[in-house]
Structure formats: structure tokens, C-alpha cells
Amino acid sequence: MSEFAWGDQLPTIAGTRVVLRALRSSDVPDLFAIFSDPDVVRYWDGALMTSAADASEYLQQIEANFRDRQLFQWGIANQATASILGTCTLLHVNTTHQRGEIGFALGKPHWGKGLARDAVATLISFAFERMDLHRLEADVDPRNTRSLRLLERLGFQREGCLRERYHLNGELQDAVLLGLLRPEWKVPQGR
């Protein structure tokens, strides 16, 4: 991260259709709406939210992880309304090896509109161009075809399957490991 230093708050990063911005307390209702949907959290490693208090606690964890520089989680905001549509995350950043891992979640009403693609592409560009990372990784449940398709369209390559990596919701789940190298990254048209 030779050219980039984290300040007191996550930087705001503009995409073509969305903005990645720091989450705030006024976003708790949006976070609850997103993470209380069983379809959204199906492959997520957190519990289904059952109250606004769960979303508030989640926001506190996000803020604490940022202060400790353990996890960098932006809200995916609608450019016009500033409402939160989902989250986009950079974690396991290792500056020595110039790599990190990405994750994302989008509220179901916004699926299939290209918004997750814009958000993830925006984060990829930021990680490679501003943070000087060389490699990004993602691990995805093989049944999560929407996420796999999105990542592959952005240039990620499947590098293996980690069998029964997670124990979530009472079941063992595999994970497909994907990787993208900076020289392979091509900013998508219309992004």
C-alpha cells in the first residue's frame, strides 16, 4: 500500500452507477432489510438478522474492524438516493504479499441490474490502482452461481475447490477459490 494510507474513515469511491461509502447509523434500516432476507444470506457466513438491533450490532463490528484495520466494508449506495443497496468488502489484506480478498452482498430487489458488477469492479480498481495490490481472491459456495458468474465476467479464474470449508446453517459447505491478478484486470466497458 505504498501510495495509499487509510484515514479515519473509509474513502468514498464512485462507480458508474453506485458509490461505495462508509456505513453510518442511519443505514441500519437498509442493512437490516438486506441481511434479514434468507436469499441474500444463504451463502453468507453470518446469521440471518432478526431485528434492527442485529443490524446495529453488525455496523458496530464493521466500524471496530475498520479501526483495527482488519476489514474494510463499504456500503453500496444508490447514486441518486444515497440509500444502501448492499455491501462490498476488502479483507485479509496482506501488504507484504500485495493481496487481499473481496466479498459482496446485494439486496434481492437489486439483483440482475448490474449494480453488484459496478460495485465489485469499482472495488477491484481501487484495490489494484490505489492500494497497489497485485492479487485479489474470493471464495464462493459452488451453488452461488450468480456470484461465480459475476466474478468470472470480471476476470477471476477458478483456482480450486476447498471441500467442506464452512459449517453454516447446519451443513458443511464447499468453497470455490477464485483469483485475479492485476495484469489480468481490464476495466469493464460501461463501468
N, C-alpha and C positions, 0 to 999 in steps of 0.2 A: 504494500500500500504506500509506495513511495510518494505519490502525488496527492494522496487523499488522507485527510485526518477527520475522524468523527468529532463533531461538536457536541453541544448539549442536547441536540435533537436530531433525529433523522433528517437528512436533506429531502426537500421536495423535488421529485423527478417527474417531469412532464412527458407523457407518452403522446401518441397521436389522438387517442380518444379518451384516455384516462390519465389520472395523476396519481402517482404514488406519494403518499404523505404520511406524516406521523399521526398515529391514532390519538384521540383525546376523549375525555369523559363524555362529551356529547355524542360520541359514536357508539356508546354502549347499546342503545336500542337496535342499531344496524348490526352490530356484532352478534347480538342475541338472535336476531332474525336469521342470520346466516348459519350460525353454529347450533341452532336448535332444529335444523332440518336434517332428518335422518339420511336423506340422499346426499347431502353435502358432506356429512361426517362419516359416511360409510367406510372410507379408506383412510380416515384421519386418525392420528394416534391419541386424540383426546376424547373425553366423554361427551356425549350429547348434552348440550346445555338445556337445563330445565327451568331456568329463571334468569332475570336480568342480573341478579347477584352473581351468577356464574360468569356472565359476560364482563361484569365489572372486575371480578377477581382475575379473569383472563387478561384484561387490559393491564392490571397491576403487574402481572407476571411478565407481560411484554415489556413494560417500562423498566422493570427490575433487570431483565435480561439485557436490555439495551445499556443501562447504566454499567452493568458488568461486562459489556461488550461480548456477550455470549450468543446473542441472536439479534437480528435486525429485521423487524417485521413492520412493513408498511401497510397502511390501508389502501386499497384500490378505490379511488374516489371518482365519481362521475364528474367530468369536467364542468358540466353546466350547473349541477345542483350541489356538488361537494359531498353528496351522501356516499356512504361506504357501501361498495358492492361486494367486497371480498378482501382478502389479504394476500400479500406477496412477501416471501421471506428469504433472507440470506442467512445461513447458519453454518456452523463448523468451518468458519473461515480460518485458514492457516496461511499466514503471510510468508512463512519460510518456504512453503511448497507452492505458494500462489494458487491456492484452490479454495473452493467453498461449495456449499450445497444450496440448492434452491427448493422452495416449496410454494404452493399457492392453493387458495380456495376461493371459489366464487359462488355467490348466492344463486340458487337454482333459477330464479326469474331472469337471470342474465346469461345463462348458458346459451351457446350456439350463436352468439352475436359478435364474436371476435374480440371481446373485451379482455378475456384471460390471455389471449395471444398477445395483445398490445401490452398488457401489464408485464407479462413474463419477458417479452422482447425488450421492454424498457429496462427491466432489472438486469438482464443479461448485458445489455450495452453499458450500463452503469458499472457493473462488476468488472468487465473487461477494460473499458476505456478510462474510468475514473479511479478504480481501485487497483488496476494493474494486475488483476488475477489472470492466470493462464488456463485454468481448468475449472469447469463447473460440473457438478454432479447432481443427480436426482435419483431417488429410489421410489418406485411406484408399484402398487399392487398390480399384478398382471391382469386382473379383472377390470381395472380402471382404464378402460380403453380410450376414453375421452382425453385423459391427461397424457397417456402414452402417445396418442396421435398428435396432440398439440406440441409436445416436446420434440418428437421426431420431425415434425414440419419445421421446427426452428433449428434443426440440425443436430440434435442429440442423437447419439448412437447407442444401441443396446450393447452392454458390455458383459452381461451375465445375469444369472438369476440366483438370488440368495434364498435358499429354501427355508421355509418356516422361520423367517427372521423376526416376525412380530407375533405377539399373542394379544389380540384385540377382540373385544366383544365376544369372548368365549371361544375364539377359534384361532388356529395358527395360520398366519398369512405369509405368503412368499413376497419377495420384493424383486422387481426388475431394476438393475442398476444401469443408469444411463450416464454418459459423459459427453461433454462438449469442450473442445479446445479452442482457444482464442483464434488461431489461424484458420479454423473451420467456420468461424462465425461470419455470417453475411446478414447485414441488417435487412429484414424483410421489406419488400415493396409495400407502400401504403401503411407503414407502421407509424 
